[in-house]
Amino acid sequence: MFGTLPDTIMTAMASPMARPMPSTMPAAMPLFAAGTLILNQVSVSVAPSARLPCSYSGGTALSAVTDTEEGIRVAEKIGYPVLVRPSFVLGGRAMQIVSDEAGLRHYLQTAVEMDQDRPVLVDQYIVGKEVEVDAICDGTDVFIPGVMEHVERTGVSVEVVRILRRKPSDSHLFTDDPDAILNDPDIDLIVEVIGGIEPAASFMLTAMKNGKHVVTANKAAVAANYKALTETAEENGVDFLFEAAVAGGIPVLTAIQNPLQGNNFLEVMGILNGTTNYILTKMTEDGASYADVLKDAQEKGFAEADPTADVEGLDAANKLSILIALLFDKYIAPSDIPTTGISKITADDIKSAASEGCKIKLIGHAYLEDGEVKASVAPERLPLSHPLSGVSNEFNAVYVTGDMIGELMFYGRGAGALPTGSAVVGDIINVAKNLK
């Protein structure tokens, strides 16, 4: 990501009314009326209203694909990360950056409609400065009325100073010494995404004691050390944000702590693990066995090679522990939450539930009873009328009941690089705004 990069990535957008590109364009370059061309290794300096020859030189041409396997082959040839987008929309609509085969497969299968008439463009992703060029071609010349640099809408500026990695690197950005980050007085914010309880929790505690703000996506470390982490943040006057730790890109924690904080919460139910929900969905829809669906989920990248934390409910217990702390102001360690996974669910169990008008879902459930919080993670039979019963595949949902808002459900993608990254970046921006 941090190698030798071009200064500029140009995005040239052609109007739907534009004339066809001239014959000097390489044949490998797909032509679409409303397409986007990513020109690699191009440095442009032009005055407004300048006229440029209508030709293309250098760079990696876009590849148009019409099925998932073709897209995978193209990406493997180009190398990850890749930039993907539909060929049939304007601007950057539905454009994504994917970093691995699982992410690309998910995008091509779920995010866009793709067929012979609706190809998807796959191109190498290069980090650099992005500019937008308005261009009109008359078949001979290209008229460029303006070149505009993209400016972020967040109103903040963030610089990456150091990145901790296990293997040494010649780049000045990378270090294998945690102290080089934790004890650097010029670093204001630590983003922890290494996973696991330790050494992640110790790193975060040390960072906050040194006056640094912390953003994390690590549900295991947060759940196991919730009181220590939140109290240390308060004692040292720093921000500790962990939106991505529960339900990925769904902003449920922010909602609980901000617009909903006037409520006394009575109950929470959640589909908190995308892997188990995907497995149960396929068992329900296809009548397949647990073992067969698990194997399929692993092949598609929805399940880990060792799926224990997911299928035995441990991941959901971590997330429920965090939700309980925020909703009920009471900490219950994940190990103290009675937890049962889905590994013993059979096709007969699925059929039995269906005969009763129900679906089986792995539910993290907590509620107040006589002033005490009762909690569990276990497969539950939900009637088809329940909002959570309609949550399918790898999607997550959190269903809360408050004394003022009544029943409210948060729904969306709970896992994956992009949803998780969305939540992490949102937390970073919030911290950066506070630093201004």
KASULPE-V798225 format. One record per residue. N is the residue number from 0. RES is the residue in one letter. D_CENTER is the distance of its C-alpha to the mean C-alpha in whole Angstrom. Layout:
N/RES/D_CENTER, N/RES/D_CENTER
This chain:
0/M/18, 1/F/21, 2/G/24, 3/T/27, 4/L/25, 5/P/27, 6/D/27, 7/T/26, 8/I/24, 9/M/26, 10/T/24, 11/A/27, 12/M/27, 13/A/30, 14/S/31, 15/P/32, 16/M/36, 17/A/36, 18/R/38, 19/P/37, 20/M/37, 21/P/40, 22/S/41, 23/T/40, 24/M/36, 25/P/36, 26/A/36, 27/A/32, 28/M/31, 29/P/30, 30/L/31, 31/F/29, 32/A/31, 33/A/27, 34/G/26, 35/T/24, 36/L/25, 37/I/24, 38/L/27, 39/N/26, 40/Q/28, 41/V/30, 42/S/31, 43/V/33, 44/S/35, 45/V/37, 46/A/39, 47/P/38, 48/S/40, 49/A/40, 50/R/41, 51/L/40, 52/P/41, 53/C/39, 54/S/38, 55/Y/35, 56/S/35, 57/G/33, 58/G/29, 59/T/27, 60/A/27, 61/L/25, 62/S/25, 63/A/25, 64/V/24, 65/T/25, 66/D/23, 67/T/20, 68/E/23, 69/E/24, 70/G/21, 71/I/20, 72/R/23, 73/V/23, 74/A/20, 75/E/21, 76/K/24, 77/I/22, 78/G/20, 79/Y/17, 80/P/15, 81/V/16, 82/L/15, 83/V/15, 84/R/17, 85/P/19, 86/S/23, 87/F/24, 88/V/23, 89/L/23, 90/G/22, 91/G/18, 92/R/17, 93/A/14, 94/M/14, 95/Q/11, 96/I/11, 97/V/10, 98/S/11, 99/D/13, 100/E/15, 101/A/13, 102/G/10, 103/L/13, 104/R/15, 105/H/12, 106/Y/12, 107/L/16, 108/Q/17, 109/T/15, 110/A/14, 111/V/17, 112/E/21, 113/M/22, 114/D/26, 115/Q/29, 116/D/29, 117/R/25, 118/P/24, 119/V/21, 120/L/21, 121/V/19, 122/D/20, 123/Q/20, 124/Y/17, 125/I/19, 126/V/19, 127/G/22, 128/K/23, 129/E/22, 130/V/25, 131/E/26, 132/V/29, 133/D/31, 134/A/33, 135/I/36, 136/C/38, 137/D/41, 138/G/42, 139/T/43, 140/D/42, 141/V/38, 142/F/39, 143/I/36, 144/P/36, 145/G/34, 146/V/31, 147/M/28, 148/E/26, 149/H/22, 150/V/22, 151/E/19, 152/R/20, 153/T/19, 154/G/22, 155/V/21, 156/S/21, 157/V/20, 158/E/21, 159/V/20, 160/V/23, 161/R/22, 162/I/20, 163/L/21, 164/R/21, 165/R/23, 166/K/25, 167/P/27, 168/S/27, 169/D/29, 170/S/27, 171/H/27, 172/L/24, 173/F/23, 174/T/25, 175/D/26, 176/D/28, 177/P/26, 178/D/29, 179/A/28, 180/I/25, 181/L/26, 182/N/30, 183/D/29, 184/P/30, 185/D/29, 186/I/25, 187/D/24, 188/L/20, 189/I/19, 190/V/15, 191/E/15, 192/V/13, 193/I/15, 194/G/15, 195/G/19, 196/I/21, 197/E/23, 198/P/24, 199/A/20, 200/A/22, 201/S/25, 202/F/23, 203/M/22, 204/L/25, 205/T/27, 206/A/25, 207/M/25, 208/K/29, 209/N/29, 210/G/28, 211/K/25, 212/H/22, 213/V/19, 214/V/15, 215/T/13, 216/A/11, 217/N/14, 218/K/15, 219/A/18, 220/A/19, 221/V/19, 222/A/20, 223/A/23, 224/N/24, 225/Y/23, 226/K/27, 227/A/27, 228/L/24, 229/T/24, 230/E/28, 231/T/28, 232/A/25, 233/E/28, 234/E/31, 235/N/30, 236/G/29, 237/V/25, 238/D/22, 239/F/20, 240/L/16, 241/F/14, 242/E/12, 243/A/9, 244/A/11, 245/V/12, 246/A/10, 247/G/7, 248/G/6, 249/I/10, 250/P/12, 251/V/15, 252/L/16, 253/T/16, 254/A/18, 255/I/20, 256/Q/21, 257/N/22, 258/P/23, 259/L/24, 260/Q/26, 261/G/29, 262/N/29, 263/N/30, 264/F/28, 265/L/30, 266/E/27, 267/V/23, 268/M/22, 269/G/19, 270/I/17, 271/L/15, 272/N/14, 273/G/13, 274/T/15, 275/T/18, 276/N/17, 277/Y/17, 278/I/20, 279/L/22, 280/T/21, 281/K/23, 282/M/26, 283/T/26, 284/E/26, 285/D/28, 286/G/30, 287/A/29, 288/S/29, 289/Y/27, 290/A/27, 291/D/27, 292/V/23, 293/L/22, 294/K/23, 295/D/22, 296/A/18, 297/Q/19, 298/E/20, 299/K/17, 300/G/14, 301/F/13, 302/A/16, 303/E/17, 304/A/20, 305/D/21, 306/P/20, 307/T/22, 308/A/20, 309/D/18, 310/V/21, 311/E/23, 312/G/21, 313/L/21, 314/D/17, 315/A/18, 316/A/21, 317/N/19, 318/K/17, 319/L/20, 320/S/22, 321/I/19, 322/L/20, 323/I/23, 324/A/24, 325/L/22, 326/L/24, 327/F/27, 328/D/28, 329/K/29, 330/Y/27, 331/I/27, 332/A/26, 333/P/24, 334/S/27, 335/D/29, 336/I/27, 337/P/29, 338/T/26, 339/T/27, 340/G/25, 341/I/25, 342/S/26, 343/K/30, 344/I/29, 345/T/31, 346/A/31, 347/D/35, 348/D/33, 349/I/30, 350/K/33, 351/S/35, 352/A/32, 353/A/33, 354/S/36, 355/E/36, 356/G/34, 357/C/31, 358/K/27, 359/I/26, 360/K/23, 361/L/22, 362/I/22, 363/G/22, 364/H/25, 365/A/26, 366/Y/29, 367/L/32, 368/E/36, 369/D/39, 370/G/36, 371/E/35, 372/V/31, 373/K/31, 374/A/28, 375/S/27, 376/V/24, 377/A/26, 378/P/26, 379/E/27, 380/R/29, 381/L/28, 382/P/30, 383/L/29, 384/S/29, 385/H/27, 386/P/24, 387/L/22, 388/S/23, 389/G/22, 390/V/18, 391/S/18, 392/N/16, 393/E/13, 394/F/12, 395/N/13, 396/A/15, 397/V/17, 398/Y/21, 399/V/23, 400/T/27, 401/G/28, 402/D/32, 403/M/31, 404/I/28, 405/G/29, 406/E/26, 407/L/23, 408/M/20, 409/F/16, 410/Y/14, 411/G/11, 412/R/8, 413/G/8, 414/A/6, 415/G/5, 416/A/4, 417/L/2, 418/P/2, 419/T/3, 420/G/4, 421/S/5, 422/A/7, 423/V/9, 424/V/10, 425/G/11, 426/D/13, 427/I/14, 428/I/16, 429/N/17, 430/V/19, 431/A/20, 432/K/22, 433/N/24, 434/L/25, 435/K/26
